[in-house]
Amino acid sequence: MQAIAVIPGKPDSVHIAELERPTIDTVPDGRGVLVEVLQVGVDGTDKEINAAEYGGAPPGYDFLVIGHESFGRVVEVGDGVDKLKPGDYVTATVRRPGNSIYDRIGHYDMTTDETYYERGINLLHGFLTEFYVDEPEYLVKVPDTLAQVGVLLEPMSVVEKGIVQAYKIQRRLRLWRPKKALVLGAGAIGQLATLVLKLRGLDVVTMARTPPPHLKSELVAELGARYLSTEEKELGEVAEKHGPFDIVFEATGVSWIAFKAMEVLAKNGILILTSITGGDEKVEIPGDQGNLDFVLHNKVMFGTVNANREYFELGVKDFAHAQSEYPGWLPKLLSHPVEGLAEYEKMMRLLTTEKQAVKVFLQVKPLNDG
């Protein structure tokens, strides 16, 4: 079967590779689930892996199949699988367990191991292929009513984890009722963060580079949030008029903005960092002032990466909620479809050059061909 792969460490090496079609008996004890891939979303991670900024091939291979945002249909299950059946729609988690205590209790996204395993990112093949086999623990069932947007559940899980962790951290305050939030970035992660924060009842400002009007600004406005351009407004100016912000959700992929966001937090505020910045850019920050501000005002900044199944399942619930609160909004995020694995060059071109793309995704097979 075909797959889209890169040669880790070699820039711009994306190509079509051949893999053997997997079988359910590769997972012991009858726990194998064969999934037919229908759609795969791509993002900055795939672009950076193709640029050889990070990523590792699985043992025994000199290439890595990319794509970590999956949506597919179950084809076959082993005798030991009882909660999934052929025809079910599923998405898959990305991180796989290592050996730390966190891995052993199901929080493999919080591993302390030096070596980590992520499908389509490091040491495990991803989902830009025709079929894959996995264990049911890592497969999350998607209701038929959400099939049209199921490919968005991986980025949604990142958002859910960041916001849930923020609320857990803020339990230290005994009583925390955030009212204002700032989202930095208006790609898929930023849009979904805006959605989740609006569903929680917050007043949200979302900022990105390009001045409105355009699709991204229109999507933010449809949620009842406010879109502002970083080319037109300084963060400090925005905070003075619309803040300060109890929550800042950073999803720009630009490190200097992440640190600049420290300056616009309210007292007892929390800054969520989700960007993966694989470069070596250096930024200058007002260290003394920032340290003093965080200490005197009990502020928090933390980072979060991918998610375990808990956050995928929460994403399913919030997608259902969003369908009733903002009908028709979620499908608009799927802005740039690409048909078929053979069109991988178009996929990478859109990912690299199309600045107004909310989500580039590859349609491996039509959803209605079951």
N, C-alpha and C positions, 0 to 999 in steps of 0.2 A: 504494500500500500504506500501511497505518497505521503510526504510530510514536508513542512517548511522548517529548515534548520539553518544554523550558523556553525562556523568553526570557531569555538571560543579562542580569544586572543588574536584573531585575524579580522581586522576591520572590513566592513562591507562584504561579508562572506555569505550573506543569506542566499539560499538555493533550495531546490527541490531534492530531497533525499528519499531513499527507499527503506521501508521497514517491513518486517514480517507482521502480518495481521496477528494481534495477540489473541490468546485463548484463556478462558476462565480458569483453567487448571494451573496457570502460573501463580495463582494465589492459593495457599494450602487450606485444607479443611473445608472445602466447598464454599469458600467465602468470596470467590471471584465474581465480579460484575462486568460484563462486556457492554461498553457504551459506544454508540454511534455518534460521532461528533456532528453537530448541526451548525453551530456558530461559535466563533472565537473572537473576542475583542482583543485589540492590541493597544498599547500605550507607550509612554516614554521608557518604560523598562525594556520593552522589546527593541526600541530604537537604540538604547544605550548598550544592550547586549550585542547588537549588530555592529556597534561602534567599538566593540572590544573593551568596554570600560569595566565589565565584570562578567560573570557567568562561567560555568564549568560543565564539561561533557560528562555523561554517566560513565561509570567504569565499563571498559570494553568498546567504547565508541570514540571517534574523533570529532563527532558533531553533536550538537544539542538541538533537539526539536524545541522551538520557542512557542510562546502562547500560553498564558496562565489564566486567562479569563474564559471559562468554558461554559458551553450549554449543549446538552446532548440528550439522546433517547436510549433507554436501556434496551438491549437486544437479547441478552441471555444472562441468567443468574445461576450460581452454583446451588447445590443442595443445602448448604448452610446459610443461605440468605432468605430471610422471611419478611423483610419490610420493603423490598423493592421487587418489581416484576417487569417483564418485557412490556414496553410501551410507556413506562413512566418517564417523565422528563426529569433531568437531574443537572445540577452544577456540581463542580468538584472544588474542594479546598486546595490550597497551593502548598503549604508547608507540610512536611512529613516528619514523624518523630525521630529524634536522635536518642541520646542516652541520659540527658539531665533529668533531675527530679521533675521538672516542669513538663518534659516530654512524657514522662511516665504517668502523669495525672491528666493528660489530655490537653495541656496548655503548651503544645509544641510550638506555637507562635511566640512563646516567651522563653525559648531555649537559652541556656547559657553555654551550650557547646560551641567550640570554635568553628566546627564544620556543621553547616546546615544544609538541609535538603528541601528544595523547592521545585515543583514541577514547572518546567519551561524556563527556569532561572538558574538553578545550580544543582548539578549532579543527578537530576531526574528529567526525563523527556517531558515536554509540555504537550499541549492539546491541539496544535495546528497540524492535525493529521486526520485520518478517516475514522479510526477506532482506537480506544484505549481500554485497559482493564484496571480496575481498582477495587479496593475493599469498601464495603458499605459504610464503614465509619467515616470515610472521607467524601461520601456522596450525599448531597442534600436534595431531597425531592422538591420539585417545583410544580405547583398546581398548574393544570392546563390553562387556567384563566390568566396566568402570568407568563405563558410560553413566549409571547411576543417580546418580552423584555427580560427574559431569564438570563441572557448573556451579560446583563448589567449587575448581576448579584455579586460578583467578585469585587468590583470597585465599591459596591454598596457595603460589603462586609468590612472593608477598610474604614469607611466612614462610621459605621455602627460601632466598631471597636473603639475608635478614637473618642467618640462622644460618650459611650458607656463608661470607658475608663476615666474620662474627665469627671463624670458624676461620681464614680466610685472614689476617686481621689478627694473630691470635695466633701465627702462625708466627714472629713476631719473638722468641718465647720459646724457640724450638727444641724445647721439650718442654712441651706444655700438655695436661693431662688434666682437664678440668672435671668436677666431680662433682655440684654443686648448682646448680639454676636456679630463678629466680623469674619467673613470667609475670604481668604486670599487665593485667587485662582478660580476660573470659571469653566474649566474643562469638566470631564465627567465626574471626577472626585469633588470638585468645588460645587458643581450643580447638585450632586447628591447630598453633600453636606448642607447646602442651603435648604434642600427639601427636608432633611431630618430635623434640622433646627427649627424650621417653620412648623413641622408637625408637633414639636415639643412646645410651641407657643412663643418662641422668641422673636424679637424684632431683629431682622437680619440685614446687614449691608454686605454685598458681595463685590469684591474689587478684582479687576483684571486689567491687562495693559490696554487693549484696544478701545477707543472711545465708541459709545453707542451711536446709532442703532445697528444691531446685527443679531444673529440667532441667539448667541449666548446671553446678551442683555435682555432679549425678549423672553427667554426662558426664565430668567431670574424674576423679571417683572410679573410673569404669569403666576408665580408663587406668592406674590405680594411682598417680595423683598425689594431692596434698592440696589441697583447696579451703578457702580462708579468706576471710572478709569484711573489707573495709576499714572497715566500720562497727563491727566488733567488735574488730579488732586494728590496732595501729599498725605501720607498716612496720619501725620499729626493734625493736619487740617480736618481730615475726616473724623478723627477721634474727638476733636474739639466740638464739632457740630453734631455728630451722631452718636458719640460714645460718652465716656470710655466704655470698653467692651468687657463683659464678664467672661466671654469665651472668644478666643481667636483660633480659627481653624486654618492652618497654613497648608496650601496645596499648589504652590506655584512652580516648584522645582528650581527656585532661585534662592540661593542661600542668604544673600544680603537682605532680602525681604523678610525671610524667616527671623533674622535677628532684629531687624527694624520693628517687627511686630511686637517685640517685648515692650516697646515704649508706649503702646496704646491700650494696655490692659488696665482694667479697673482694679481697685483694691480688692484683694482676695480673688483676682482673676486667674484664668488658666489658659495657657497657650499650647495647642496641639500641633505637633510637627509631623507631617506625613510625607514630605518630599524626600525623594532619593536623589542626592546630588553626587554624581560619580566623578566630577572633575576635581581640580585642585585650586579653585579660585579662593583668594584670601579677601576677607572683609575686615574693616576697622569698625569697632563698636565702642561706645562710651562706657568702658568697663566699670569704673568707679560708680558712676551715676546709676547704671543698670543694676549693679550689685546692691547698692543702697536702696533703690526702689523696690527690688524684689524682697529684700530682708524686712524693710519697714512696713511693707504692705502685704506680706504673706502671699506673694504670687508664686505660681507654679508654671514650669515649662517641661513638657515631656514628649518623647518620641514614640511612635507606634508603627509597626510593620505587619502587613497581611493580617490574617485572622483565622481562628479555629471555627468549627462548625456552629458554635453558639451564635456567632455574629452573622453567619449566613442565614441561619433560621430567623434571627431577628430582622434581617433584611427582607425576607419573604413576607413577614408580618407587616412591615412598614410599606412595602410595595402594594400590598392589598389595601392598606390605609390610604396610600397616595392615590390609588385608583378611584376611591370615593371622594377624596378631598379635592383632587386636581385631575379630573378625568381627561385622558388623552395627553397628559404632560410627559410621562415617562417614555413613550415611543419616540418622541421628538428628539431625545438624546442620541438616538441611533442615526446620526446624521450622515455618515459616509459608509455605505455598504460596498463590499467588494465580492464579486461572484467567483468562487472556486479557488482551490489551492494554486492552480497554475498562474493566477494573477498576483503572485506574491510581490512582484516588483511594483505594481500599482499600489498595493497595500502599504509598502514601505515608503513610497513616494508621498502618498497622502499623509502618512504619519509624520513625515519629515517636513513637508512644505505647506500643508493646508492648515493655516493658523486658526481658522474658524471652525475646524472640525471639533465637535464635542466628543463623539466616539466613532472611531474607525473600527469596523469589524468585518470579518471574513465569513461569508455564507458558504459553508462547506457543502451543505445539502439543505434543500427546502424543508421548512418545518412541517409541511403537510404531506410529506412523502412516507408517512409511517405505514 
